[in-house]
Amino acid sequence: MRSLGNYDVVIVGAGPVGAVAARSAARHGARVLLVERGETPTYPNRCTGIISPRCLKESELGHEVVLREIKGGRIHAPNGRLLQIEAKDTRAVVIDRCLFNFKLLEMAKEAGTEFITKSRVTGLDNQWVMVERGGCLYRAQTKVIIGADGAKSQVANWAKLPPPGQFLLGLQATSRYEPERPDFIEVFFDQNLAPGFFAWVVPAEEGIARVGLATNRMKHASALLKRLLQKLNLKPMKVNAGLIPIGPRTRTTTDRVMVVGDAAAQAKPTSGGGLFTGIVAAKIAGQVAADCVLTHYSNVALTTYETKWREKLGRELSIGMSLRRLFGHLRNNEFNFIFTILDNKTIRDVISTHGDIDYPSLIIKALFQQPKQWRKIWKGLNGKLASASPPLKPAI
């Protein structure tokens, strides 16, 4: 077996999260190898590429990766009722996902990361990472391994880490589309279109939209996407699918190993988006890995990653899981009822002012300040809010 060399940190998976982890570790002085199985990294096929300006700032990239800015959206109830939300400033951006990944990889290499492609990691053996490359077997020696290898993480499996809370299946088509408002997205809450989650239309390149849904009814997902496209009178140019891990693994570190991003199931439960949370966690993972190997390595020191990422993201992910459990069990008539409560100027203003795709707690906190409407929702849902964990109680 041939040798790839000796490294401080080996990172498996060169998507945005892996690239950021590599950049972070290299910037903090570690010798880093980033391994990608494909010729070029592939982004999750169900990714809409819609992120917050905050996420763009965390990535350290600029407007060159932005296709369009989003200031609002139209949220559709099952009965056709429309809730239109519009902010005064940009609340999200749609990115060129391939360019976004390319730029992050360039930054990782500039920081000193060694990057190899067409290389499939086949196993871990204590301080060794086994790699198949060009029909030959190699191994790389390392002190720390970071798994950024997606929802079906092999690194997590080899390290015997506990599973994610659950999986959804996301499907997305690209279609010819001319939006009424180029700075608006469309969201559909309808158990007949996207059971257990929601559907979306996100304008991307000029004349193109990303149209998709996520669902827990995996066997029926293709038929559901076909139904959505027919409803919108759109024809798919391309259709892709991918798993969305929801509910973080209860442990994301073990002996010499950390997992990050979708491999750690750090996606936001309210939207399925994983770039912001993954990038935040990746920066922490890279720094912790470098600090461990450049000072005095220990598994205890490596668990600092677990503590730090949960301090930054854990509360929001917990609130997101509560909302996910609630909305995942609502019937269409209950969605229709909620829309009747939310569809007034005061509530729309609250949502447009406080809505934040990275921090759902902000909108919940703001809505709690509207006790009259909140109590109506509470009563109308027959206490379902109380079954959320933690319970979502109205302000009294």
C-alpha positions, -999 to 999 in steps of 0.1 A, spaced: 0 0 0 14 34 -10 17 64 12 0 97 7 21 113 34 17 125 70 -9 152 79 -22 169 110 -58 168 97 -75 148 69 -109 161 57 -132 138 38 -156 156 14 -148 189 -4 -182 205 -5 -186 240 10 -185 227 46 -154 205 40 -137 234 22 -143 258 51 -131 232 77 -99 228 56 -94 266 53 -99 270 91 -75 242 101 -48 254 76 -52 290 88 -45 279 123 -13 262 113 -23 226 106 -10 205 77 -43 196 59 -53 171 33 -87 175 17 -100 144 -1 -128 145 -27 -141 113 -44 -153 131 -76 -134 150 -102 -151 181 -89 -172 184 -57 -209 180 -63 -234 200 -43 -265 184 -27 -290 180 -56 -319 192 -35 -301 224 -24 -320 256 -33 -289 278 -29 -308 303 -8 -288 317 22 -289 347 45 -265 376 41 -252 364 75 -242 331 59 -225 349 30 -205 369 55 -195 337 75 -183 322 42 -161 353 36 -173 355 0 -188 385 -17 -215 394 -42 -197 376 -71 -215 344 -61 -249 359 -58 -275 354 -85 -302 375 -70 -314 391 -38 -346 381 -20 -367 406 0 -398 386 5 -421 358 -4 -456 345 -10 -467 318 14 -495 296 1 -521 279 23 -537 246 12 -570 264 4 -552 290 -18 -550 318 7 -519 339 2 -498 355 28 -474 380 13 -443 390 33 -420 418 22 -391 433 40 -375 467 34 -341 452 29 -325 420 16 -333 390 38 -317 363 16 -296 357 -15 -297 330 -41 -262 319 -49 -245 302 -78 -238 270 -58 -210 257 -80 -191 290 -80 -197 293 -42 -180 259 -37 -152 267 -62 -143 300 -44 -143 283 -10 -119 256 -23 -96 283 -38 -95 299 -4 -87 266 13 -58 260 -11 -45 295 -6 -45 288 31 -22 258 25 -46 229 21 -35 200 -1 -65 190 -23 -68 157 -41 -97 146 -63 -109 113 -78 -100 98 -44 -124 76 -25 -118 71 12 -124 34 19 -119 31 56 -103 44 88 -77 25 109 -67 44 140 -43 71 127 -46 60 91 -71 70 64 -74 45 35 -78 59 0 -85 43 -34 -71 65 -62 -65 56 -98 -70 19 -91 -44 19 -64 -47 18 -26 -30 45 -5 -30 55 31 -25 88 48 -14 92 84 -32 118 104 -39 129 140 -75 141 133 -101 132 107 -130 155 99 -160 139 81 -177 164 58 -191 136 36 -228 144 36 -260 129 48 -249 93 43 -216 99 60 -193 69 58 -169 85 83 -197 87 109 -205 50 102 -169 39 106 -166 59 138 -198 43 151 -214 77 158 -252 77 166 -276 83 137 -294 115 128 -328 121 143 -345 114 110 -342 118 72 -364 137 47 -361 133 10 -357 165 -10 -365 166 -47 -359 196 -69 -364 204 -106 -350 232 -126 -376 248 -148 -382 277 -172 -399 303 -150 -406 340 -151 -415 352 -116 -440 380 -109 -415 394 -85 -379 385 -91 -370 392 -55 -397 369 -41 -398 332 -34 -429 310 -33 -436 286 -4 -465 260 -3 -477 244 29 -500 216 17 -500 180 29 -511 169 -5 -481 185 -22 -453 180 5 -465 158 34 -445 165 65 -427 196 51 -432 222 24 -427 229 -13 -409 259 -29 -402 279 -60 -369 299 -58 -359 321 -88 -323 315 -97 -306 323 -130 -325 346 -154 -356 327 -166 -349 297 -144 -363 286 -111 -355 258 -86 -388 241 -79 -389 214 -52 -402 199 -20 -391 178 9 -412 151 25 -411 121 49 -432 101 23 -401 89 4 -419 63 -17 -443 89 -31 -418 117 -36 -416 115 -74 -453 116 -77 -455 145 -54 -430 165 -74 -449 157 -106 -481 170 -89 -464 202 -78 -450 209 -113 -485 202 -128 -501 226 -103 -476 253 -114 -478 244 -151 -441 239 -152 -420 214 -171 -388 200 -155 -355 205 -173 -337 184 -148 -347 166 -116 -325 156 -87 -330 142 -52 -311 139 -20 -315 130 17 -318 158 43 -307 147 78 -329 164 104 -320 163 142 -283 164 150 -264 133 160 -263 131 198 -225 128 195 -204 143 167 -169 134 180 -151 102 189 -115 90 189 -96 112 164 -129 119 145 -152 148 141 -182 151 117 -196 184 104 -225 197 83 -249 171 69 -226 144 82 -234 157 117 -271 163 107 -267 200 115 -292 212 89 -319 236 100 -350 216 108 -373 244 97 -360 247 62 -336 218 56 -309 243 48 -274 233 59 -250 259 47 -251 284 75 -250 259 103 -225 237 85 -201 267 78 -203 279 114 -196 244 127 -168 238 101 -149 269 113 -151 256 148 -140 221 138 -110 233 118 -97 255 146 -102 228 173 -85 202 151 -55 225 146 -53 235 182 -54 198 193 -26 187 170 -3 217 175 -5 217 213 -12 184 231 -36 160 214 -62 143 234 -97 131 228 -109 153 256 -95 183 238 -112 172 206 -146 172 223 -142 210 226 -157 210 191 -189 194 204 -192 219 232 -186 249 210 -208 241 181 -237 233 204 -232 265 223 -236 284 190 -262 264 172 -278 239 196 -306 261 210 -318 272 175 -317 236 162 -337 225 193 -363 252 187 -363 242 150 -370 206 159 -399 216 180 -414 236 151 -406 207 128 -425 182 150 -455 206 152 -458 215 115 -450 180 104 -482 168 120 -506 196 111 -535 188 88 -545 210 59 -575 225 77 -552 234 106 -528 252 82 -558 270 67 -568 281 102 -533 294 110 -532 314 78 -565 332 88 -548 343 121 -515 354 105 -531 372 76 -534 407 92 -512 437 89 -498 436 124 -487 400 121 -473 404 86 -453 434 98 -439 413 127 -429 385 104 -413 409 78 -394 427 106 -382 398 127 -382 368 103 -348 352 100 -340 320 81 -311 312 104 -327 320 138 -364 309 140 -364 318 177 -365 355 167 -399 353 150 -413 330 177 -403 355 204 -418 384 184 -451 365 178 -453 358 215 -456 395 219 -490 392 201 -508 372 228 -543 377 213 -534 361 180 -512 334 197 -540 323 220 -563 320 190 -538 297 173 -533 277 206 -571 272 210 -576 264 174 -549 237 173 -564 220 204 -532 222 224 -509 208 197 -484 236 205 -481 221 240 -470 188 226 -439 204 210 -407 198 229 -400 224 243 -437 234 244 -446 266 225 -468 283 250 -487 316 244 -478 347 264 -504 353 291 
